[in-house]
Amino acid sequence: PAATACSKGHAHTLQRQPRTLTTTLGTSWAREDHMASAERERGRGASVEHCVYAFDALTSHFAGRSPPPPAFPTDEEYPLFVTWNKRDRRGHTLRGCIGNLRPQPVTAVKDYALSSAFHDRRFPPMKEKEVPSLECTVSLLTQFEGGRRWDDWELGTHGVWIDFVDPANVSRNATYLPDVPPEQGWTVRETITSLVRKAGYDGPIDEALLGRIELTRYQSTLCKLTYEEYEAIVARRSAGGR
């Protein structure tokens, strides 16, 4: 499936089918897609079962078997991301994050769980011995809408997706999920500055450049689950519990 990845600071590189896009991902088609799927985006949101399904996909991959069927409704579509973090005494370290800004069947959590574990280009493929230290986050994105200008969004509420043509006439884009700027302690302007750099532009970021930005803001529901919590759920499931 098409994907989007996050780096240190949870930056995201945009991709769509059938190949990776590192420069252009026009906001026009995206806004139409998300408006058309507005009713689907008002669905149930992220839940523990989405994270369980991601862990099922990963552990089943290492075991060489098919994962059990998802325990959540499968009739919804969302733009979505799956993030793996490694936990240690010092806290959390990003291990992989891939998703898609186009609405996907919610069962694509399985595909992005594996993509973020094995195909995030900034990290080597995950090894089975790392699984016990993992925490999974599933983010289902909703409420996409165009901003009036680059700063027309709220910290802690919105994810932001910028699309612009630089002075050399190169199209560029980048996105951050809603939780990233608060985690990094960034202001609105610092977030946009970081996104512009993430998009690959290294020239001056002045008012003229900021004026070129088309901004799309969005919100998300997310759920997190550690491997220990996953094991407990699997044990209850095996014992016939819920």
C-alpha positions as CSV (number, residue, x, y, z in Angstrom):
1,P,0.0,0.0,0.0
2,A,1.0,3.6,-0.4
3,A,2.6,5.2,2.7
4,T,3.9,8.1,4.6
5,A,6.8,7.9,7.1
6,C,7.9,9.9,10.2
7,S,11.4,10.8,11.2
8,K,12.9,12.2,14.4
9,G,10.3,14.6,15.6
10,H,7.7,12.4,13.8
11,A,8.0,14.2,10.4
12,H,6.3,12.5,7.5
13,T,7.3,11.9,4.0
14,L,4.3,11.7,1.6
15,Q,3.6,8.7,-0.6
16,R,0.7,7.5,-2.6
17,Q,0.1,4.6,-5.0
18,P,1.9,3.2,-6.9
19,R,5.2,4.9,-5.9
20,T,6.7,7.1,-3.2
21,L,6.2,10.8,-3.7
22,T,8.8,13.0,-2.0
23,T,7.9,16.3,-3.6
24,T,4.3,16.6,-4.8
25,L,1.0,15.5,-3.4
26,G,-1.5,18.1,-4.5
27,T,-4.0,19.4,-1.9
28,S,-6.8,19.7,-4.4
29,W,-7.4,16.0,-4.9
30,A,-7.0,15.4,-1.2
31,R,-9.5,18.0,-0.1
32,E,-12.1,16.5,-2.6
33,D,-11.4,13.0,-1.3
34,H,-11.8,14.0,2.3
35,M,-14.9,16.0,1.7
36,A,-16.5,13.1,-0.2
37,S,-15.7,10.8,2.6
38,A,-16.9,13.1,5.4
39,E,-19.5,10.7,6.6
40,R,-17.0,7.9,6.9
41,E,-14.7,10.1,8.8
42,R,-17.4,10.5,11.5
43,G,-16.9,6.9,12.4
44,R,-15.9,5.2,15.7
45,G,-12.3,6.4,15.9
46,A,-9.1,4.6,17.0
47,S,-9.4,1.9,19.6
48,V,-7.3,-0.6,21.5
49,E,-8.4,-3.3,19.0
50,H,-6.7,-1.4,16.2
51,C,-3.4,-1.6,18.1
52,V,-4.1,-5.2,18.9
53,Y,-4.5,-5.9,15.1
54,A,-1.2,-4.1,14.4
55,F,0.6,-6.3,17.0
56,D,-1.2,-9.4,15.6
57,A,0.2,-8.5,12.2
58,L,3.7,-8.1,13.4
59,T,3.9,-11.1,15.7
60,S,2.2,-13.3,13.0
61,H,4.7,-12.1,10.5
62,F,7.6,-13.3,12.6
63,A,5.7,-16.6,13.4
64,G,5.1,-17.2,9.7
65,R,1.3,-17.4,10.0
66,S,-1.7,-15.3,9.1
67,P,-3.0,-12.9,11.8
68,P,-6.4,-13.5,13.3
69,P,-9.2,-11.4,11.9
70,P,-9.7,-7.9,13.3
71,A,-12.0,-7.5,16.3
72,F,-13.3,-4.1,15.1
73,P,-15.8,-3.0,12.5
74,T,-14.3,-3.1,9.1
75,D,-16.7,-1.0,7.1
76,E,-14.9,2.3,7.6
77,E,-12.2,4.2,5.8
78,Y,-9.7,6.7,7.2
79,P,-6.4,8.3,6.4
80,L,-4.2,6.5,9.0
81,F,-0.8,6.0,10.5
82,V,0.8,3.2,12.5
83,T,3.8,4.2,14.7
84,W,6.2,1.9,16.5
85,N,8.2,3.2,19.4
86,K,10.8,1.4,21.4
87,R,10.7,1.9,25.2
88,D,13.6,1.8,27.6
89,R,14.6,3.5,30.8
90,R,15.2,6.8,29.0
91,G,11.8,6.9,27.5
92,H,10.5,6.3,23.9
93,T,12.5,6.2,20.7
94,L,10.8,6.2,17.3
95,R,11.3,2.9,15.5
96,G,9.0,3.3,12.5
97,C,6.0,5.3,11.3
98,I,4.2,5.0,8.0
99,G,0.6,5.9,6.9
100,N,-1.4,7.4,4.2
101,L,-3.3,10.7,3.8
102,R,-5.8,9.2,1.5
103,P,-8.8,7.3,3.1
104,Q,-7.9,3.6,3.4
105,P,-10.0,0.6,4.5
106,V,-9.4,0.5,8.3
107,T,-8.1,-3.1,7.8
108,A,-5.0,-1.4,6.2
109,V,-3.8,-1.0,9.8
110,K,-2.2,-4.5,9.2
111,D,-0.4,-3.3,6.1
112,Y,1.0,-0.1,7.6
113,A,2.0,-2.0,10.8
114,L,4.3,-4.1,8.7
115,S,5.4,-1.3,6.4
116,S,6.4,0.8,9.4
117,A,8.2,-2.1,11.0
118,F,10.1,-3.2,7.9
119,H,10.1,-0.4,5.2
120,D,10.7,2.9,7.0
121,R,13.8,3.9,5.1
122,R,15.4,5.6,8.1
123,F,15.6,2.4,10.1
124,P,16.8,-1.2,9.5
125,P,14.1,-3.8,9.3
126,M,12.7,-4.7,12.7
127,K,14.0,-7.8,14.4
128,E,11.8,-10.2,16.4
129,K,13.9,-9.6,19.6
130,E,12.7,-5.9,19.5
131,V,9.0,-6.8,19.8
132,P,8.8,-7.0,23.6
133,S,10.1,-3.4,23.9
134,L,7.5,-1.9,21.5
135,E,4.6,0.4,21.9
136,C,2.1,0.8,19.0
137,T,0.2,3.9,18.2
138,V,-2.6,3.9,15.6
139,S,-3.8,7.3,14.4
140,L,-7.0,7.6,12.4
141,L,-7.2,11.0,10.7
142,T,-10.4,13.0,10.4
143,Q,-11.9,16.5,9.6
144,F,-9.6,17.6,6.8
145,E,-10.2,21.2,5.9
146,G,-8.3,23.9,4.1
147,G,-6.7,26.7,6.1
148,R,-6.9,30.4,5.1
149,R,-3.1,30.8,5.5
150,W,-0.1,29.0,7.0
151,D,-0.9,29.8,10.6
152,D,-4.7,29.0,10.4
153,W,-4.5,26.0,12.8
154,E,-4.4,25.2,16.5
155,L,-1.5,23.6,18.4
156,G,-2.6,20.4,20.1
157,T,-5.8,20.2,18.0
158,H,-4.7,20.0,14.4
159,G,-2.3,18.1,12.3
160,V,-0.9,20.2,9.4
161,W,-0.1,19.4,5.9
162,I,1.6,22.0,3.8
163,D,1.9,22.1,0.0
164,F,3.9,24.8,-1.8
165,V,5.9,25.7,-4.9
166,D,9.3,27.1,-3.9
167,P,11.0,30.0,-5.7
168,A,12.8,27.5,-8.0
169,N,9.4,26.2,-9.1
170,V,9.8,22.9,-7.3
171,S,6.6,21.5,-5.7
172,R,7.1,20.4,-2.1
173,N,5.0,19.1,0.8
174,A,5.2,17.6,4.3
175,T,2.9,16.8,7.2
176,Y,3.0,16.4,11.0
177,L,0.4,14.5,13.0
178,P,-1.5,16.6,15.7
179,D,0.6,15.3,18.6
180,V,4.0,16.1,17.1
181,P,4.3,19.9,17.7
182,P,3.3,19.7,21.4
183,E,5.7,16.8,21.9
184,Q,8.5,18.9,20.5
185,G,7.5,22.1,22.3
186,W,7.2,24.0,19.0
187,T,5.2,27.2,18.3
188,V,3.0,27.4,15.2
189,R,5.7,29.2,13.3
190,E,8.4,26.8,14.4
191,T,6.2,23.9,13.3
192,I,5.8,25.4,9.8
193,T,9.5,26.2,9.6
194,S,10.3,22.6,10.4
195,L,7.8,21.3,7.9
196,V,9.3,23.5,5.2
197,R,12.7,22.1,5.9
198,K,11.3,18.6,6.0
199,A,9.8,19.2,2.6
200,G,13.4,19.7,1.4
201,Y,13.6,23.4,1.0
202,D,16.7,25.0,2.4
203,G,16.3,28.6,1.2
204,P,15.1,31.6,3.3
205,I,11.8,31.2,5.0
206,D,10.4,34.7,4.7
207,E,6.9,36.1,4.4
208,A,7.0,35.6,0.7
209,L,7.7,31.9,1.1
210,L,5.1,31.5,3.8
211,G,2.6,33.1,1.5
212,R,3.1,30.3,-1.0
213,I,1.9,27.7,1.4
214,E,-1.4,25.9,1.0
215,L,-2.3,24.5,4.4
216,T,-4.6,21.6,5.1
217,R,-5.4,21.0,8.8
218,Y,-6.9,17.8,10.2
219,Q,-7.6,16.1,13.5
220,S,-7.1,12.5,14.7
221,T,-8.1,10.0,17.2
222,L,-5.3,7.7,18.4
223,C,-4.8,4.8,20.7
224,K,-1.5,3.4,22.2
225,L,-0.7,-0.1,23.4
226,T,2.5,-1.6,24.8
227,Y,3.6,-5.1,24.1
228,E,2.9,-6.1,27.7
229,E,-0.7,-4.8,27.4
230,Y,-1.0,-6.7,24.1
231,E,0.2,-9.9,25.7
232,A,-2.4,-9.6,28.4
233,I,-5.2,-9.1,25.8
234,V,-4.0,-12.1,23.9
235,A,-3.9,-14.2,27.1
236,R,-7.5,-13.2,27.8
237,R,-8.5,-13.9,24.2
238,S,-6.9,-17.4,24.4
239,A,-8.7,-18.1,27.6
240,G,-12.0,-17.2,26.0
241,G,-12.3,-13.8,27.7
242,R,-12.6,-10.4,26.1
